[in-house]
């Protein structure tokens, strides 16, 4: 089963580590939304997006560039 990601943004940037990225295996939209809302509350995130694949180029971006990419290319849940 493929991993998917919930990506958090707080104050315009992506926090590092567990406070900014949640790995999940859920596919159902209602469940992803539920988990995203919990994730946002737990880490006081302003935005949470769904990312299906995490390509290498994302690892090479700086924080603001990464946040802009996520905002433009991913589904927002929070």
MOPAC internal coordinates of N, CA, C and O (Angstrom, degrees):
PM7 1SCF
backbone

  N    0.0000 0     0.00 0     0.00 0    0    0    0
  C    1.4515 1     0.00 0     0.00 0    1    0    0
  C    1.5299 1   109.32 1     0.00 0    2    1    0
  O    1.2310 1   120.42 1   -44.81 1    3    2    1
  N    1.2886 1   116.80 1   135.19 1    3    2    1
  C    1.4579 1   123.21 1  -175.86 1    5    3    2
  C    1.5290 1   111.94 1   -79.96 1    6    5    3
  O    1.2310 1   121.19 1   -38.42 1    7    6    5
  N    1.3289 1   115.33 1   141.58 1    7    6    5
  C    1.4528 1   120.90 1   176.01 1    9    7    6
  C    1.5191 1   109.76 1   -80.45 1   10    9    7
  O    1.2310 1   120.65 1   -32.38 1   11   10    9
  N    1.3175 1   116.37 1   147.62 1   11   10    9
  C    1.4559 1   122.80 1   170.59 1   13   11   10
  C    1.5256 1   106.89 1  -127.57 1   14   13   11
  O    1.2310 1   120.72 1   -11.05 1   15   14   13
  N    1.3101 1   116.22 1   168.95 1   15   14   13
  C    1.4565 1   119.81 1  -172.06 1   17   15   14
  C    1.5154 1   111.65 1  -131.45 1   18   17   15
  O    1.2310 1   121.20 1   -36.00 1   19   18   17
  N    1.3210 1   115.31 1   144.00 1   19   18   17
  C    1.4546 1   122.15 1   167.77 1   21   19   18
  C    1.5211 1   105.41 1  -108.63 1   22   21   19
  O    1.2310 1   120.94 1   -55.14 1   23   22   21
  N    1.3129 1   115.81 1   124.86 1   23   22   21
  C    1.4586 1   122.75 1  -175.51 1   25   23   22
  C    1.5238 1   109.17 1  -110.81 1   26   25   23
  O    1.2310 1   120.84 1   -56.02 1   27   26   25
  N    1.3141 1   116.00 1   123.98 1   27   26   25
  C    1.4553 1   121.03 1  -179.86 1   29   27   26
  C    1.5149 1   112.25 1   -98.49 1   30   29   27
  O    1.2310 1   121.37 1   -31.41 1   31   30   29
  N    1.3330 1   114.99 1   148.59 1   31   30   29
  C    1.4599 1   121.58 1   174.48 1   33   31   30
  C    1.5187 1   107.35 1  -129.97 1   34   33   31
  O    1.2310 1   121.45 1   -47.97 1   35   34   33
  N    1.3336 1   114.83 1   132.03 1   35   34   33
  C    1.4620 1   121.14 1  -178.67 1   37   35   34
  C    1.5214 1   108.40 1  -132.52 1   38   37   35
  O    1.2310 1   120.70 1   -55.98 1   39   38   37
  N    1.3108 1   116.26 1   124.02 1   39   38   37
  C    1.4721 1   122.15 1  -178.92 1   41   39   38
  C    1.5222 1   112.01 1    54.01 1   42   41   39
  O    1.2310 1   120.77 1  -140.90 1   43   42   41
  N    1.3300 1   116.14 1    39.10 1   43   42   41
  C    1.4570 1   121.78 1   174.40 1   45   43   42
  C    1.5056 1   116.93 1    85.69 1   46   45   43
  O    1.2310 1   119.62 1   173.89 1   47   46   45
  N    1.3316 1   118.34 1    -6.11 1   47   46   45
  C    1.4632 1   120.41 1   178.99 1   49   47   46
  C    1.5299 1   110.68 1  -129.31 1   50   49   47
  O    1.2310 1   121.88 1   -17.45 1   51   50   49
  N    1.3095 1   114.00 1   162.55 1   51   50   49
  C    1.4674 1   121.29 1  -179.94 1   53   51   50
  C    1.5283 1   109.30 1   -89.71 1   54   53   51
  O    1.2310 1   119.82 1   -63.68 1   55   54   53
  N    1.3444 1   117.94 1   116.32 1   55   54   53
  C    1.4709 1   119.54 1   177.34 1   57   55   54
  C    1.5324 1   110.91 1   -66.72 1   58   57   55
  O    1.2310 1   120.30 1   -33.37 1   59   58   57
  N    1.3090 1   117.04 1   146.63 1   59   58   57
  C    1.4644 1   121.59 1   179.50 1   61   59   58
  C    1.5288 1   111.26 1   -76.71 1   62   61   59
  O    1.2310 1   121.06 1   -22.79 1   63   62   61
  N    1.3121 1   115.57 1   157.21 1   63   62   61
  C    1.4589 1   122.08 1   171.92 1   65   63   62
  C    1.5160 1   114.57 1    71.29 1   66   65   63
  O    1.2310 1   121.17 1    26.57 1   67   66   65
  N    1.3299 1   115.37 1  -153.43 1   67   66   65
  C    1.4554 1   122.12 1  -175.71 1   69   67   66
  C    1.5200 1   113.48 1   -64.16 1   70   69   67
  O    1.2310 1   119.80 1   156.88 1   71   70   69
  N    1.3172 1   117.98 1   -23.12 1   71   70   69
  C    1.4620 1   119.84 1  -179.80 1   73   71   70
  C    1.5215 1   112.14 1   -78.38 1   74   73   71
  O    1.2310 1   119.80 1   173.37 1   75   74   73
  N    1.3224 1   117.98 1    -6.63 1   75   74   73
  C    1.4554 1   120.59 1  -179.79 1   77   75   74
  C    1.5127 1   115.26 1  -121.63 1   78   77   75
  O    1.2310 1   120.03 1   160.87 1   79   78   77
  N    1.3249 1   117.55 1   -19.13 1   79   78   77
  C    1.4622 1   121.40 1  -177.69 1   81   79   78
  C    1.5259 1   109.99 1  -136.26 1   82   81   79
  O    1.2310 1   121.06 1   -48.51 1   83   82   81
  N    1.3147 1   115.58 1   131.49 1   83   82   81
  C    1.4560 1   121.30 1   176.57 1   85   83   82
  C    1.5239 1   107.74 1  -122.85 1   86   85   83
  O    1.2310 1   120.38 1   -58.67 1   87   86   85
  N    1.3187 1   116.88 1   121.33 1   87   86   85
  C    1.4623 1   122.37 1   178.11 1   89   87   86
  C    1.5218 1   107.72 1   -88.14 1   90   89   87
  O    1.2310 1   120.99 1   -46.81 1   91   90   89
  N    1.3320 1   115.72 1   133.19 1   91   90   89
  C    1.4544 1   120.37 1  -179.09 1   93   91   90
  C    1.5213 1   110.35 1  -140.80 1   94   93   91
  O    1.2310 1   120.44 1   -16.38 1   95   94   93
  N    1.2965 1   116.76 1   163.62 1   95   94   93
  C    1.4628 1   121.83 1   175.87 1   97   95   94
  C    1.5316 1   111.10 1  -117.18 1   98   97   95
  O    1.2310 1   120.74 1  -174.16 1   99   98   97
  N    1.3242 1   116.18 1     5.84 1   99   98   97
  C    1.4646 1   120.05 1   178.73 1  101   99   98
  C    1.5195 1   110.59 1   -70.05 1  102  101   99
  O    1.2310 1   120.88 1   -34.00 1  103  102  101
  N    1.3258 1   115.92 1   146.00 1  103  102  101
  C    1.4627 1   122.45 1   176.58 1  105  103  102
  C    1.5322 1   111.55 1  -119.41 1  106  105  103
  O    1.2310 1   120.32 1   152.09 1  107  106  105
  N    1.3212 1   117.00 1   -27.91 1  107  106  105
  C    1.4625 1   120.81 1  -177.46 1  109  107  106
  C    1.5263 1   110.12 1   -66.75 1  110  109  107
  O    1.2310 1   120.76 1   -50.49 1  111  110  109
  N    1.3220 1   116.15 1   129.51 1  111  110  109
  C    1.4557 1   121.61 1  -176.85 1  113  111  110
  C    1.5247 1   112.80 1   -59.00 1  114  113  111
  O    1.2310 1   119.93 1   138.96 1  115  114  113
  N    1.3324 1   117.73 1   -41.04 1  115  114  113
  C    1.4626 1   120.07 1  -179.39 1  117  115  114
  C    1.5290 1   111.19 1   -63.99 1  118  117  115
  O    1.2310 1   120.40 1   142.89 1  119  118  117
  N    1.3330 1   116.85 1   -37.11 1  119  118  117
  C    1.4566 1   120.68 1  -179.85 1  121  119  118
  C    1.5316 1   110.88 1   -72.73 1  122  121  119
  O    1.2310 1   120.23 1   139.56 1  123  122  121
  N    1.3277 1   117.16 1   -40.44 1  123  122  121
  C    1.4623 1   120.47 1   177.04 1  125  123  122
  C    1.5277 1   110.55 1   -61.39 1  126  125  123
  O    1.2310 1   120.38 1   138.45 1  127  126  125
  N    1.3160 1   116.88 1   -41.55 1  127  126  125
  C    1.4689 1   120.53 1   179.33 1  129  127  126
  C    1.5292 1   110.40 1   -64.49 1  130  129  127
  O    1.2310 1   120.50 1   137.35 1  131  130  129
  N    1.3113 1   116.66 1   -42.65 1  131  130  129
  C    1.4672 1   121.49 1   178.80 1  133  131  130
  C    1.5349 1   111.25 1   -61.06 1  134  133  131
  O    1.2310 1   120.58 1   132.40 1  135  134  133
  N    1.3202 1   116.49 1   -47.60 1  135  134  133
  C    1.4621 1   121.29 1   179.81 1  137  135  134
  C    1.5320 1   110.53 1   -65.69 1  138  137  135
  O    1.2310 1   120.24 1   140.21 1  139  138  137
  N    1.3315 1   117.14 1   -39.79 1  139  138  137
  C    1.4643 1   121.21 1   178.64 1  141  139  138
  C    1.5290 1   111.19 1   -60.96 1  142  141  139
  O    1.2310 1   120.32 1   139.22 1  143  142  141
  N    1.3131 1   117.00 1   -40.78 1  143  142  141
  C    1.4653 1   120.56 1   179.27 1  145  143  142
  C    1.5264 1   111.03 1   -65.59 1  146  145  143
  O    1.2310 1   120.14 1   138.78 1  147  146  145
  N    1.3067 1   117.35 1   -41.22 1  147  146  145
  C    1.4745 1   120.97 1   176.93 1  149  147  146
  C    1.5279 1   111.18 1   -64.87 1  150  149  147
  O    1.2310 1   120.92 1   137.51 1  151  150  149
  N    1.3141 1   115.84 1   -42.49 1  151  150  149
  C    1.4549 1   122.47 1   178.93 1  153  151  150
  C    1.5377 1   110.08 1   -59.76 1  154  153  151
  O    1.2310 1   120.46 1   135.26 1  155  154  153
  N    1.3308 1   116.73 1   -44.74 1  155  154  153
  C    1.4706 1   121.74 1   179.65 1  157  155  154
  C    1.5218 1   111.58 1   -62.23 1  158  157  155
  O    1.2310 1   120.25 1   137.23 1  159  158  157
  N    1.3068 1   117.13 1   -42.77 1  159  158  157
  C    1.4625 1   120.82 1   179.88 1  161  159  158
  C    1.5297 1   110.80 1   -67.62 1  162  161  159
  O    1.2310 1   120.40 1   135.71 1  163  162  161
  N    1.3245 1   116.83 1   -44.29 1  163  162  161
  C    1.4556 1   122.01 1  -176.46 1  165  163  162
  C    1.5353 1   111.98 1   -59.91 1  166  165  163
  O    1.2310 1   120.50 1   139.07 1  167  166  165
  N    1.3361 1   116.65 1   -40.93 1  167  166  165
  C    1.4654 1   120.41 1  -175.96 1  169  167  166
  C    1.5347 1   113.32 1  -110.73 1  170  169  167
  O    1.2310 1   120.74 1  -167.03 1  171  170  169
  N    1.3222 1   116.20 1    12.97 1  171  170  169
  C    1.4698 1   122.39 1   178.17 1  173  171  170
  C    1.5244 1   111.75 1    53.08 1  174  173  171
  O    1.2310 1   120.73 1  -131.39 1  175  174  173
  N    1.3320 1   116.21 1    48.61 1  175  174  173
  C    1.4603 1   122.60 1  -178.95 1  177  175  174
  C    1.5234 1   110.54 1   -86.07 1  178  177  175
  O    1.2310 1   120.52 1   -33.81 1  179  178  177
  N    1.3229 1   116.61 1   146.19 1  179  178  177
  C    1.4556 1   121.92 1   178.33 1  181  179  178
  C    1.5272 1   111.77 1   -84.77 1  182  181  179
  O    1.2310 1   120.73 1   148.09 1  183  182  181
  N    1.3219 1   116.20 1   -31.91 1  183  182  181
  C    1.4641 1   122.35 1  -177.82 1  185  183  182
  C    1.5235 1   109.40 1  -142.14 1  186  185  183
  O    1.2310 1   120.67 1   -32.38 1  187  186  185
  N    1.3347 1   116.32 1   147.62 1  187  186  185
  C    1.4646 1   121.46 1   173.76 1  189  187  186
  C    1.5269 1   107.74 1  -137.66 1  190  189  187
  O    1.2310 1   120.91 1   -48.45 1  191  190  189
  N    1.3298 1   115.87 1   131.55 1  191  190  189
  C    1.4653 1   123.11 1  -177.51 1  193  191  190
  C    1.5245 1   110.50 1  -123.64 1  194  193  191
  O    1.2310 1   121.59 1   -25.67 1  195  194  193
  N    1.3285 1   114.57 1   154.33 1  195  194  193
  C    1.4593 1   122.53 1   177.31 1  197  195  194
  C    1.5219 1   109.00 1   -97.58 1  198  197  195
  O    1.2310 1   120.47 1   -54.29 1  199  198  197
  N    1.3171 1   116.71 1   125.71 1  199  198  197
  C    1.4644 1   123.19 1   178.01 1  201  199  198
  C    1.5181 1   108.02 1  -121.02 1  202  201  199
  O    1.2310 1   120.69 1   -60.55 1  203  202  201
  N    1.3275 1   116.28 1   119.45 1  203  202  201
  C    1.4629 1   119.85 1  -176.76 1  205  203  202
  C    1.5263 1   112.87 1   -77.01 1  206  205  203
  O    1.2310 1   120.61 1   138.98 1  207  206  205
  N    1.3225 1   116.44 1   -41.02 1  207  206  205
  C    1.4666 1   121.02 1   179.44 1  209  207  206
  C    1.5195 1   108.69 1  -129.97 1  210  209  207
  O    1.2310 1   120.64 1   -32.39 1  211  210  209
  N    1.3218 1   116.37 1   147.61 1  211  210  209
  C    1.4648 1   122.03 1  -178.64 1  213  211  210
  C    1.5288 1   108.57 1  -114.24 1  214  213  211
  O    1.2310 1   120.03 1   -94.89 1  215  214  213
  N    1.3469 1   117.54 1    85.11 1  215  214  213
  C    1.4664 1   119.51 1  -177.16 1  217  215  214
  C    1.5279 1   112.80 1   -71.01 1  218  217  215
  O    1.2310 1   120.75 1   -19.89 1  219  218  217
  N    1.3122 1   116.17 1   160.11 1  219  218  217
  C    1.4612 1   123.32 1  -178.43 1  221  219  218
  C    1.5224 1   111.91 1   -56.77 1  222  221  219
  O    1.2310 1   120.01 1   143.27 1  223  222  221
  N    1.3426 1   117.58 1   -36.73 1  223  222  221
  C    1.4642 1   119.60 1  -176.28 1  225  223  222
  C    1.5267 1   112.67 1   -60.50 1  226  225  223
  O    1.2310 1   119.88 1   153.83 1  227  226  225
  N    1.3302 1   117.83 1   -26.17 1  227  226  225
  C    1.4649 1   120.21 1   177.64 1  229  227  226
  C    1.5247 1   111.33 1   -68.04 1  230  229  227
  O    1.2310 1   120.39 1   146.69 1  231  230  229
  N    1.3078 1   116.86 1   -33.31 1  231  230  229
  C    1.4619 1   121.43 1   178.98 1  233  231  230
  C    1.5273 1   112.00 1   -68.46 1  234  233  231
  O    1.2310 1   120.48 1   158.03 1  235  234  233
  N    1.3126 1   116.70 1   -21.97 1  235  234  233
  C    1.4537 1   121.80 1  -176.79 1  237  235  234
  C    1.5318 1   113.36 1   -93.17 1  238  237  235
  O    1.2310 1   119.86 1   177.59 1  239  238  237
  N    1.3234 1   117.86 1    -2.41 1  239  238  237
  C    1.4664 1   122.11 1  -178.79 1  241  239  238
  C    1.5220 1   110.93 1   -88.49 1  242  241  239
  O    1.2310 1   120.84 1   -26.48 1  243  242  241
  N    1.3309 1   116.00 1   153.52 1  243  242  241
  C    1.4627 1   119.30 1   172.59 1  245  243  242
  C    1.5338 1   108.46 1   -80.24 1  246  245  243
  O    1.2310 1   120.10 1    -5.61 1  247  246  245
  N    1.3190 1   117.42 1   174.39 1  247  246  245
  C    1.4611 1   122.28 1  -172.85 1  249  247  246
  C    1.5183 1   115.01 1   -59.39 1  250  249  247
  O    1.2310 1   119.95 1   134.35 1  251  250  249
  N    1.3285 1   117.70 1   -45.65 1  251  250  249
  C    1.4636 1   120.69 1  -177.99 1  253  251  250
  C    1.5227 1   110.81 1   -72.17 1  254  253  251
  O    1.2310 1   120.23 1   139.26 1  255  254  253
  N    1.3120 1   117.17 1   -40.74 1  255  254  253
  C    1.4659 1   121.88 1   177.75 1  257  255  254
  C    1.5359 1   109.79 1   -61.45 1  258  257  255
  O    1.2310 1   120.73 1   137.49 1  259  258  257
  N    1.3332 1   116.21 1   -42.51 1  259  258  257
  C    1.4590 1   121.77 1   178.48 1  261  259  258
  C    1.5260 1   110.56 1   -61.69 1  262  261  259
  O    1.2310 1   120.35 1   132.29 1  263  262  261
  N    1.3295 1   116.94 1   -47.71 1  263  262  261
  C    1.4688 1   121.19 1  -179.44 1  265  263  262
  C    1.5258 1   110.64 1   -61.32 1  266  265  263
  O    1.2310 1   119.92 1   138.87 1  267  266  265
  N    1.3113 1   117.75 1   -41.13 1  267  266  265
  C    1.4684 1   120.85 1   178.60 1  269  267  266
  C    1.5223 1   111.47 1   -64.96 1  270  269  267
  O    1.2310 1   120.11 1   139.18 1  271  270  269
  N    1.3287 1   117.40 1   -40.82 1  271  270  269
  C    1.4636 1   121.03 1   177.44 1  273  271  270
  C    1.5327 1   110.35 1   -61.31 1  274  273  271
  O    1.2310 1   120.68 1   133.29 1  275  274  273
  N    1.3187 1   116.31 1   -46.71 1  275  274  273
  C    1.4614 1   121.18 1  -179.27 1  277  275  274
  C    1.5235 1   110.30 1   -60.73 1  278  277  275
  O    1.2310 1   120.18 1   134.50 1  279  278  277
  N    1.3176 1   117.27 1   -45.50 1  279  278  277
  C    1.4746 1   121.19 1  -179.50 1  281  279  278
  C    1.5385 1   111.71 1   -61.31 1  282  281  279
  O    1.2310 1   120.27 1   143.97 1  283  282  281
  N    1.3007 1   117.10 1   -36.03 1  283  282  281
  C    1.4685 1   120.91 1  -175.87 1  285  283  282
  C    1.5247 1   113.66 1   -84.35 1  286  285  283
  O    1.2310 1   119.93 1   155.61 1  287  286  285
  N    1.3323 1   117.75 1   -24.39 1  287  286  285
  C    1.4592 1   120.16 1  -169.92 1  289  287  286
  C    1.5298 1   115.94 1  -120.61 1  290  289  287
  O    1.2310 1   119.51 1   179.40 1  291  290  289
  N    1.3048 1   118.55 1    -0.60 1  291  290  289
  C    1.4561 1   120.35 1  -175.22 1  293  291  290
  C    1.5233 1   111.65 1  -124.18 1  294  293  291
  O    1.2310 1   121.03 1   -21.04 1  295  294  293
  N    1.3084 1   115.63 1   158.96 1  295  294  293
  C    1.4610 1   121.61 1   179.27 1  297  295  294
  C    1.5262 1   109.88 1   -80.84 1  298  297  295
  O    1.2310 1   121.22 1   -50.16 1  299  298  297
  N    1.3178 1   115.26 1   129.84 1  299  298  297
  C    1.4731 1   120.65 1  -179.21 1  301  299  298
  C    1.5339 1   110.22 1   -89.94 1  302  301  299
  O    1.2310 1   121.28 1   -46.59 1  303  302  301
  N    1.3340 1   115.15 1   133.41 1  303  302  301
  C    1.4683 1   121.10 1   175.77 1  305  303  302
  C    1.5132 1   112.41 1  -109.01 1  306  305  303
  O    1.2310 1   119.67 1   149.61 1  307  306  305
  N    1.3202 1   118.24 1   -30.39 1  307  306  305
  C    1.4747 1   121.55 1  -179.27 1  309  307  306
  C    1.5121 1   107.08 1  -129.70 1  310  309  307
  O    1.2310 1   120.10 1   180.00 1  311  310  309

